[in-house]
Amino acid sequence: MLEWILILLAVAAIAAMLGFGRLSGMALSGAKILVIIALVLFLLMLLGVFAIA
């Protein structure tokens, strides 16, 4: 999941430099959603509610 976040951030940065604002915004929104999902999963694992076997 971290790989996808970094890819989306790189796409957003490159698109912003090239002037594609809408594409940059969509990539950044996707990265934000994945960061939130990753944080929620991390907190659940930290509290022991969700365990990966």
PQR file of N, CA, C, O and H, with PARSE charges and radii, in Angstrom:
ATOM      1  N   MET A   1       0.826  -1.181   0.000 -0.4000 1.5000
ATOM      2  CA  MET A   1       0.000   0.000   0.000 -0.0000 2.0000
ATOM      3  C   MET A   1       0.873   1.248   0.000  0.5500 1.7000
ATOM      4  O   MET A   1       0.523   2.263  -0.604 -0.5500 1.4000
ATOM      5  N   LEU A   2       2.000   1.165   0.676 -0.4000 1.5000
ATOM      6  CA  LEU A   2       2.909   2.306   0.704 -0.0000 2.0000
ATOM      7  C   LEU A   2       3.440   2.608  -0.697  0.5500 1.7000
ATOM      8  O   LEU A   2       3.661   3.766  -1.053 -0.5500 1.4000
ATOM      9  H   LEU A   2       2.284   0.341   1.166  0.4000 1.0000
ATOM     10  N   GLU A   3       3.639   1.554  -1.481 -0.4000 1.5000
ATOM     11  CA  GLU A   3       4.124   1.743  -2.851 -0.0000 2.0000
ATOM     12  C   GLU A   3       3.101   2.520  -3.685  0.5500 1.7000
ATOM     13  O   GLU A   3       3.467   3.410  -4.452 -0.5500 1.4000
ATOM     14  H   GLU A   3       3.459   0.614  -1.191  0.4000 1.0000
ATOM     15  N   TRP A   4       1.822   2.179  -3.530 -0.4000 1.5000
ATOM     16  CA  TRP A   4       0.783   2.889  -4.275 -0.0000 2.0000
ATOM     17  C   TRP A   4       0.690   4.342  -3.848  0.5500 1.7000
ATOM     18  O   TRP A   4       0.467   5.218  -4.684 -0.5500 1.4000
ATOM     19  H   TRP A   4       1.525   1.456  -2.907  0.4000 1.0000
ATOM     20  N   ILE A   5       0.858   4.611  -2.557 -0.4000 1.5000
ATOM     21  CA  ILE A   5       0.818   5.993  -2.065 -0.0000 2.0000
ATOM     22  C   ILE A   5       1.951   6.798  -2.686  0.5500 1.7000
ATOM     23  O   ILE A   5       1.741   7.924  -3.137 -0.5500 1.4000
ATOM     24  H   ILE A   5       1.039   3.900  -1.879  0.4000 1.0000
ATOM     25  N   LEU A   6       3.152   6.223  -2.711 -0.4000 1.5000
ATOM     26  CA  LEU A   6       4.292   6.941  -3.294 -0.0000 2.0000
ATOM     27  C   LEU A   6       4.123   7.147  -4.797  0.5500 1.7000
ATOM     28  O   LEU A   6       4.498   8.195  -5.322 -0.5500 1.4000
ATOM     29  H   LEU A   6       3.322   5.308  -2.345  0.4000 1.0000
ATOM     30  N   ILE A   7       3.566   6.163  -5.490 -0.4000 1.5000
ATOM     31  CA  ILE A   7       3.323   6.310  -6.928 -0.0000 2.0000
ATOM     32  C   ILE A   7       2.324   7.431  -7.182  0.5500 1.7000
ATOM     33  O   ILE A   7       2.533   8.261  -8.067 -0.5500 1.4000
ATOM     34  H   ILE A   7       3.261   5.311  -5.064  0.4000 1.0000
ATOM     35  N   LEU A   8       1.247   7.458  -6.418 -0.4000 1.5000
ATOM     36  CA  LEU A   8       0.238   8.500  -6.617 -0.0000 2.0000
ATOM     37  C   LEU A   8       0.785   9.882  -6.286  0.5500 1.7000
ATOM     38  O   LEU A   8       0.443  10.859  -6.952 -0.5500 1.4000
ATOM     39  H   LEU A   8       1.078   6.784  -5.700  0.4000 1.0000
ATOM     40  N   LEU A   9       1.630   9.975  -5.265 -0.4000 1.5000
ATOM     41  CA  LEU A   9       2.235  11.270  -4.941 -0.0000 2.0000
ATOM     42  C   LEU A   9       3.176  11.728  -6.042  0.5500 1.7000
ATOM     43  O   LEU A   9       3.230  12.916  -6.358 -0.5500 1.4000
ATOM     44  H   LEU A   9       1.908   9.181  -4.723  0.4000 1.0000
ATOM     45  N   ALA A  10       3.927  10.787  -6.635 -0.4000 1.5000
ATOM     46  CA  ALA A  10       4.818  11.146  -7.737 -0.0000 2.0000
ATOM     47  C   ALA A  10       4.011  11.589  -8.954  0.5500 1.7000
ATOM     48  O   ALA A  10       4.371  12.566  -9.611 -0.5500 1.4000
ATOM     49  H   ALA A  10       3.883   9.822  -6.378  0.4000 1.0000
ATOM     50  N   VAL A  11       2.928  10.883  -9.262 -0.4000 1.5000
ATOM     51  CA  VAL A  11       2.065  11.268 -10.387 -0.0000 2.0000
ATOM     52  C   VAL A  11       1.471  12.649 -10.143  0.5500 1.7000
ATOM     53  O   VAL A  11       1.407  13.465 -11.062 -0.5500 1.4000
ATOM     54  H   VAL A  11       2.636  10.089  -8.729  0.4000 1.0000
ATOM     55  N   ALA A  12       1.041  12.917  -8.925 -0.4000 1.5000
ATOM     56  CA  ALA A  12       0.465  14.225  -8.602 -0.0000 2.0000
ATOM     57  C   ALA A  12       1.501  15.329  -8.759  0.5500 1.7000
ATOM     58  O   ALA A  12       1.187  16.402  -9.275 -0.5500 1.4000
ATOM     59  H   ALA A  12       1.093  12.254  -8.178  0.4000 1.0000
ATOM     60  N   ALA A  13       2.727  15.083  -8.322 -0.4000 1.5000
ATOM     61  CA  ALA A  13       3.765  16.110  -8.425 -0.0000 2.0000
ATOM     62  C   ALA A  13       4.130  16.379  -9.881  0.5500 1.7000
ATOM     63  O   ALA A  13       4.282  17.533 -10.280 -0.5500 1.4000
ATOM     64  H   ALA A  13       2.983  14.212  -7.902  0.4000 1.0000
ATOM     65  N   ILE A  14       4.272  15.325 -10.671 -0.4000 1.5000
ATOM     66  CA  ILE A  14       4.631  15.497 -12.079 -0.0000 2.0000
ATOM     67  C   ILE A  14       3.489  16.174 -12.840  0.5500 1.7000
ATOM     68  O   ILE A  14       3.728  17.059 -13.661 -0.5500 1.4000
ATOM     69  H   ILE A  14       4.149  14.387 -10.346  0.4000 1.0000
ATOM     70  N   ALA A  15       2.259  15.762 -12.569 -0.4000 1.5000
ATOM     71  CA  ALA A  15       1.113  16.366 -13.239 -0.0000 2.0000
ATOM     72  C   ALA A  15       0.979  17.839 -12.872  0.5500 1.7000
ATOM     73  O   ALA A  15       0.621  18.658 -13.718 -0.5500 1.4000
ATOM     74  H   ALA A  15       2.065  15.043 -11.901  0.4000 1.0000
ATOM     75  N   ALA A  16       1.263  18.182 -11.624 -0.4000 1.5000
ATOM     76  CA  ALA A  16       1.186  19.580 -11.208 -0.0000 2.0000
ATOM     77  C   ALA A  16       2.249  20.419 -11.907  0.5500 1.7000
ATOM     78  O   ALA A  16       1.988  21.559 -12.292 -0.5500 1.4000
ATOM     79  H   ALA A  16       1.554  17.516 -10.936  0.4000 1.0000
ATOM     80  N   MET A  17       3.446  19.861 -12.071 -0.4000 1.5000
ATOM     81  CA  MET A  17       4.509  20.610 -12.759 -0.0000 2.0000
ATOM     82  C   MET A  17       4.198  20.810 -14.237  0.5500 1.7000
ATOM     83  O   MET A  17       4.600  21.809 -14.832 -0.5500 1.4000
ATOM     84  H   MET A  17       3.659  18.935 -11.758  0.4000 1.0000
ATOM     85  N   LEU A  18       3.481  19.858 -14.828 -0.4000 1.5000
ATOM     86  CA  LEU A  18       3.145  19.955 -16.244 -0.0000 2.0000
ATOM     87  C   LEU A  18       1.855  20.732 -16.492  0.5500 1.7000
ATOM     88  O   LEU A  18       1.489  20.971 -17.643 -0.5500 1.4000
ATOM     89  H   LEU A  18       3.154  19.045 -14.345  0.4000 1.0000
ATOM     90  N   GLY A  19       1.170  21.123 -15.434 -0.4000 1.5000
ATOM     91  CA  GLY A  19      -0.022  21.940 -15.572 -0.0000 2.0000
ATOM     92  C   GLY A  19      -1.332  21.184 -15.656  0.5500 1.7000
ATOM     93  O   GLY A  19      -2.355  21.761 -16.025 -0.5500 1.4000
ATOM     94  H   GLY A  19       1.467  20.929 -14.499  0.4000 1.0000
ATOM     95  N   PHE A  20      -1.322  19.909 -15.322 -0.4000 1.5000
ATOM     96  CA  PHE A  20      -2.549  19.120 -15.320 -0.0000 2.0000
ATOM     97  C   PHE A  20      -3.150  19.143 -13.920  0.5500 1.7000
ATOM     98  O   PHE A  20      -2.957  18.214 -13.136 -0.5500 1.4000
ATOM     99  H   PHE A  20      -0.491  19.440 -15.022  0.4000 1.0000
ATOM    100  N   GLY A  21      -3.864  20.188 -13.620 -0.4000 1.5000
ATOM    101  CA  GLY A  21      -4.393  20.383 -12.273 -0.0000 2.0000
ATOM    102  C   GLY A  21      -5.413  19.347 -11.863  0.5500 1.7000
ATOM    103  O   GLY A  21      -5.404  18.879 -10.724 -0.5500 1.4000
ATOM    104  H   GLY A  21      -4.020  20.943 -14.257  0.4000 1.0000
ATOM    105  N   ARG A  22      -6.297  18.984 -12.786 -0.4000 1.5000
ATOM    106  CA  ARG A  22      -7.346  18.025 -12.443 -0.0000 2.0000
ATOM    107  C   ARG A  22      -6.761  16.641 -12.177  0.5500 1.7000
ATOM    108  O   ARG A  22      -7.155  15.966 -11.226 -0.5500 1.4000
ATOM    109  H   ARG A  22      -6.304  19.364 -13.711  0.4000 1.0000
ATOM    110  N   LEU A  23      -5.826  16.225 -13.017 -0.4000 1.5000
ATOM    111  CA  LEU A  23      -5.169  14.925 -12.826 -0.0000 2.0000
ATOM    112  C   LEU A  23      -4.366  14.914 -11.525  0.5500 1.7000
ATOM    113  O   LEU A  23      -4.351  13.921 -10.798 -0.5500 1.4000
ATOM    114  H   LEU A  23      -5.506  16.773 -13.790  0.4000 1.0000
ATOM    115  N   SER A  24      -3.709  16.022 -11.251 -0.4000 1.5000
ATOM    116  CA  SER A  24      -2.939  16.129 -10.015 -0.0000 2.0000
ATOM    117  C   SER A  24      -3.848  16.028  -8.791  0.5500 1.7000
ATOM    118  O   SER A  24      -3.510  15.372  -7.806 -0.5500 1.4000
ATOM    119  H   SER A  24      -3.722  16.828 -11.842  0.4000 1.0000
ATOM    120  N   GLY A  25      -4.977  16.672  -8.866 -0.4000 1.5000
ATOM    121  CA  GLY A  25      -5.922  16.629  -7.748 -0.0000 2.0000
ATOM    122  C   GLY A  25      -6.481  15.245  -7.514  0.5500 1.7000
ATOM    123  O   GLY A  25      -6.643  14.817  -6.371 -0.5500 1.4000
ATOM    124  H   GLY A  25      -5.252  17.205  -9.667  0.4000 1.0000
ATOM    125  N   MET A  26      -6.779  14.533  -8.609 -0.4000 1.5000
ATOM    126  CA  MET A  26      -7.305  13.171  -8.461 -0.0000 2.0000
ATOM    127  C   MET A  26      -6.260  12.244  -7.871  0.5500 1.7000
ATOM    128  O   MET A  26      -6.576  11.426  -7.007 -0.5500 1.4000
ATOM    129  H   MET A  26      -6.647  14.880  -9.537  0.4000 1.0000
ATOM    130  N   ALA A  27      -5.012  12.359  -8.328 -0.4000 1.5000
ATOM    131  CA  ALA A  27      -3.951  11.499  -7.789 -0.0000 2.0000
ATOM    132  C   ALA A  27      -3.705  11.813  -6.318  0.5500 1.7000
ATOM    133  O   ALA A  27      -3.473  10.909  -5.515 -0.5500 1.4000
ATOM    134  H   ALA A  27      -4.755  13.024  -9.031  0.4000 1.0000
ATOM    135  N   LEU A  28      -3.755  13.087  -5.969 -0.4000 1.5000
ATOM    136  CA  LEU A  28      -3.537  13.473  -4.572 -0.0000 2.0000
ATOM    137  C   LEU A  28      -4.683  12.991  -3.687  0.5500 1.7000
ATOM    138  O   LEU A  28      -4.459  12.576  -2.550 -0.5500 1.4000
ATOM    139  H   LEU A  28      -3.943  13.821  -6.621  0.4000 1.0000
ATOM    140  N   SER A  29      -5.904  13.045  -4.204 -0.4000 1.5000
ATOM    141  CA  SER A  29      -7.050  12.535  -3.440 -0.0000 2.0000
ATOM    142  C   SER A  29      -6.934  11.032  -3.212  0.5500 1.7000
ATOM    143  O   SER A  29      -7.230  10.539  -2.123 -0.5500 1.4000
ATOM    144  H   SER A  29      -6.085  13.383  -5.128  0.4000 1.0000
ATOM    145  N   GLY A  30      -6.506  10.311  -4.235 -0.4000 1.5000
ATOM    146  CA  GLY A  30      -6.308   8.876  -4.075 -0.0000 2.0000
ATOM    147  C   GLY A  30      -5.240   8.562  -3.046  0.5500 1.7000
ATOM    148  O   GLY A  30      -5.383   7.630  -2.256 -0.5500 1.4000
ATOM    149  H   GLY A  30      -6.265  10.711  -5.120  0.4000 1.0000
ATOM    150  N   ALA A  31      -4.166   9.343  -3.057 -0.4000 1.5000
ATOM    151  CA  ALA A  31      -3.100   9.134  -2.076 -0.0000 2.0000
ATOM    152  C   ALA A  31      -3.600   9.423  -0.666  0.5500 1.7000
ATOM    153  O   ALA A  31      -3.250   8.711   0.275 -0.5500 1.4000
ATOM    154  H   ALA A  31      -4.050  10.101  -3.700  0.4000 1.0000
ATOM    155  N   LYS A  32      -4.409  10.454  -0.516 -0.4000 1.5000
ATOM    156  CA  LYS A  32      -4.953  10.784   0.804 -0.0000 2.0000
ATOM    157  C   LYS A  32      -5.839   9.655   1.326  0.5500 1.7000
ATOM    158  O   LYS A  32      -5.764   9.289   2.499 -0.5500 1.4000
ATOM    159  H   LYS A  32      -4.693  11.033  -1.280  0.4000 1.0000
ATOM    160  N   ILE A  33      -6.673   9.112   0.452 -0.4000 1.5000
ATOM    161  CA  ILE A  33      -7.558   8.016   0.859 -0.0000 2.0000
ATOM    162  C   ILE A  33      -6.746   6.803   1.295  0.5500 1.7000
ATOM    163  O   ILE A  33      -7.056   6.172   2.306 -0.5500 1.4000
ATOM    164  H   ILE A  33      -6.734   9.409  -0.501  0.4000 1.0000
ATOM    165  N   LEU A  34      -5.698   6.476   0.525 -0.4000 1.5000
ATOM    166  CA  LEU A  34      -4.864   5.329   0.894 -0.0000 2.0000
ATOM    167  C   LEU A  34      -4.111   5.564   2.200  0.5500 1.7000
ATOM    168  O   LEU A  34      -3.923   4.631   2.980 -0.5500 1.4000
ATOM    169  H   LEU A  34      -5.446   6.989  -0.296  0.4000 1.0000
ATOM    170  N   VAL A  35      -3.681   6.793   2.445 -0.4000 1.5000
ATOM    171  CA  VAL A  35      -3.008   7.112   3.712 -0.0000 2.0000
ATOM    172  C   VAL A  35      -3.970   6.912   4.874  0.5500 1.7000
ATOM    173  O   VAL A  35      -3.587   6.359   5.905 -0.5500 1.4000
ATOM    174  H   VAL A  35      -3.834   7.551   1.811  0.4000 1.0000
ATOM    175  N   ILE A  36      -5.210   7.353   4.721 -0.4000 1.5000
ATOM    176  CA  ILE A  36      -6.197   7.195   5.789 -0.0000 2.0000
ATOM    177  C   ILE A  36      -6.469   5.710   6.041  0.5500 1.7000
ATOM    178  O   ILE A  36      -6.545   5.279   7.192 -0.5500 1.4000
ATOM    179  H   ILE A  36      -5.521   7.802   3.883  0.4000 1.0000
ATOM    180  N   ILE A  37      -6.614   4.925   4.964 -0.4000 1.5000
ATOM    181  CA  ILE A  37      -6.846   3.482   5.121 -0.0000 2.0000
ATOM    182  C   ILE A  37      -5.663   2.823   5.823  0.5500 1.7000
ATOM    183  O   ILE A  37      -5.850   1.986   6.706 -0.5500 1.4000
ATOM    184  H   ILE A  37      -6.553   5.275   4.029  0.4000 1.0000
ATOM    185  N   ALA A  38      -4.440   3.202   5.428 -0.4000 1.5000
ATOM    186  CA  ALA A  38      -3.250   2.620   6.044 -0.0000 2.0000
ATOM    187  C   ALA A  38      -3.169   2.982   7.528  0.5500 1.7000
ATOM    188  O   ALA A  38      -2.807   2.141   8.350 -0.5500 1.4000
ATOM    189  H   ALA A  38      -4.289   3.882   4.711  0.4000 1.0000
ATOM    190  N   LEU A  39      -3.499   4.221   7.873 -0.4000 1.5000
ATOM    191  CA  LEU A  39      -3.465   4.629   9.279 -0.0000 2.0000
ATOM    192  C   LEU A  39      -4.508   3.892  10.110  0.5500 1.7000
ATOM    193  O   LEU A  39      -4.234   3.484  11.239 -0.5500 1.4000
ATOM    194  H   LEU A  39      -3.792   4.905   7.205  0.4000 1.0000
ATOM    195  N   VAL A  40      -5.706   3.724   9.549 -0.4000 1.5000
ATOM    196  CA  VAL A  40      -6.757   3.003  10.274 -0.0000 2.0000
ATOM    197  C   VAL A  40      -6.342   1.550  10.504  0.5500 1.7000
ATOM    198  O   VAL A  40      -6.502   1.025  11.605 -0.5500 1.4000
ATOM    199  H   VAL A  40      -5.929   4.055   8.632  0.4000 1.0000
ATOM    200  N   LEU A  41      -5.806   0.896   9.460 -0.4000 1.5000
ATOM    201  CA  LEU A  41      -5.353  -0.486   9.626 -0.0000 2.0000
ATOM    202  C   LEU A  41      -4.225  -0.594  10.641  0.5500 1.7000
ATOM    203  O   LEU A  41      -4.184  -1.537  11.432 -0.5500 1.4000
ATOM    204  H   LEU A  41      -5.676   1.323   8.565  0.4000 1.0000
ATOM    205  N   PHE A  42      -3.303   0.379  10.618 -0.4000 1.5000
ATOM    206  CA  PHE A  42      -2.211   0.368  11.590 -0.0000 2.0000
ATOM    207  C   PHE A  42      -2.734   0.527  13.010  0.5500 1.7000
ATOM    208  O   PHE A  42      -2.287  -0.176  13.916 -0.5500 1.4000
ATOM    209  H   PHE A  42      -3.337   1.144   9.976  0.4000 1.0000
ATOM    210  N   LEU A  43      -3.671   1.437  13.213 -0.4000 1.5000
ATOM    211  CA  LEU A  43      -4.219   1.629  14.557 -0.0000 2.0000
ATOM    212  C   LEU A  43      -4.988   0.398  15.032  0.5500 1.7000
ATOM    213  O   LEU A  43      -4.919   0.039  16.207 -0.5500 1.4000
ATOM    214  H   LEU A  43      -4.035   2.008  12.477  0.4000 1.0000
ATOM    215  N   LEU A  44      -5.722  -0.252  14.122 -0.4000 1.5000
ATOM    216  CA  LEU A  44      -6.440  -1.456  14.514 -0.0000 2.0000
ATOM    217  C   LEU A  44      -5.480  -2.581  14.881  0.5500 1.7000
ATOM    218  O   LEU A  44      -5.728  -3.326  15.829 -0.5500 1.4000
ATOM    219  H   LEU A  44      -5.778   0.039  13.167  0.4000 1.0000
ATOM    220  N   MET A  45      -4.387  -2.706  14.135 -0.4000 1.5000
ATOM    221  CA  MET A  45      -3.395  -3.726  14.476 -0.0000 2.0000
ATOM    222  C   MET A  45      -2.691  -3.383  15.789  0.5500 1.7000
ATOM    223  O   MET A  45      -2.370  -4.273  16.577 -0.5500 1.4000
ATOM    224  H   MET A  45      -4.185  -2.100  13.365  0.4000 1.0000
ATOM    225  N   LEU A  46      -2.455  -2.103  16.018 -0.4000 1.5000
ATOM    226  CA  LEU A  46      -1.796  -1.677  17.244 -0.0000 2.0000
ATOM    227  C   LEU A  46      -2.660  -1.985  18.461  0.5500 1.7000
ATOM    228  O   LEU A  46      -2.144  -2.350  19.518 -0.5500 1.4000
ATOM    229  H   LEU A  46      -2.716  -1.380  15.378  0.4000 1.0000
ATOM    230  N   LEU A  47      -3.959  -1.840  18.314 -0.4000 1.5000
ATOM    231  CA  LEU A  47      -4.866  -2.106  19.427 -0.0000 2.0000
ATOM    232  C   LEU A  47      -5.248  -3.582  19.516  0.5500 1.7000
ATOM    233  O   LEU A  47      -5.919  -3.988  20.466 -0.5500 1.4000
ATOM    234  H   LEU A  47      -4.378  -1.544  17.456  0.4000 1.0000
ATOM    235  N   GLY A  48      -4.835  -4.381  18.548 -0.4000 1.5000
ATOM    236  CA  GLY A  48      -5.109  -5.799  18.596 -0.0000 2.0000
ATOM    237  C   GLY A  48      -6.480  -6.186  18.122  0.5500 1.7000
ATOM    238  O   GLY A  48      -6.889  -7.335  18.293 -0.5500 1.4000
ATOM    239  H   GLY A  48      -4.290  -4.051  17.777  0.4000 1.0000
ATOM    240  N   VAL A  49      -7.208  -5.254  17.525 -0.4000 1.5000
ATOM    241  CA  VAL A  49      -8.547  -5.565  17.053 -0.0000 2.0000
ATOM    242  C   VAL A  49      -8.473  -6.354  15.761  0.5500 1.7000
ATOM    243  O   VAL A  49      -9.293  -7.240  15.520 -0.5500 1.4000
ATOM    244  H   VAL A  49      -6.876  -4.321  17.386  0.4000 1.0000
ATOM    245  N   PHE A  50      -7.506  -6.037  14.939 -0.4000 1.5000
ATOM    246  CA  PHE A  50      -7.371  -6.663  13.623 -0.0000 2.0000
ATOM    247  C   PHE A  50      -5.992  -7.291  13.563  0.5500 1.7000
ATOM    248  O   PHE A  50      -4.985  -6.593  13.688 -0.5500 1.4000
ATOM    249  H   PHE A  50      -6.840  -5.317  15.135  0.4000 1.0000
ATOM    250  N   ALA A  51      -5.937  -8.605  13.372 -0.4000 1.5000
ATOM    251  CA  ALA A  51      -4.651  -9.301  13.366 -0.0000 2.0000
ATOM    252  C   ALA A  51      -4.429  -9.960  12.019  0.5500 1.7000
ATOM    253  O   ALA A  51      -5.319 -10.622  11.485 -0.5500 1.4000
ATOM    254  H   ALA A  51      -6.755  -9.171  13.270  0.4000 1.0000
ATOM    255  N   ILE A  52      -3.242  -9.776  11.476 -0.4000 1.5000
ATOM    256  CA  ILE A  52      -2.880 -10.436  10.232 -0.0000 2.0000
ATOM    257  C   ILE A  52      -2.071 -11.675  10.597  0.5500 1.7000
ATOM    258  O   ILE A  52      -1.014 -11.575  11.222 -0.5500 1.4000
ATOM    259  H   ILE A  52      -2.518  -9.239  11.909  0.4000 1.0000
ATOM    260  N   ALA A  53      -2.565 -12.821  10.209 -0.4000 1.5000
ATOM    261  CA  ALA A  53      -1.925 -14.069  10.590 -0.0000 2.0000
ATOM    262  C   ALA A  53      -0.784 -14.409   9.653  0.5500 1.7000
ATOM    263  O   ALA A  53      -0.128 -15.436   9.826 -0.5500 1.4000
ATOM    264  H   ALA A  53      -3.423 -12.902   9.702  0.4000 1.0000
TER
END
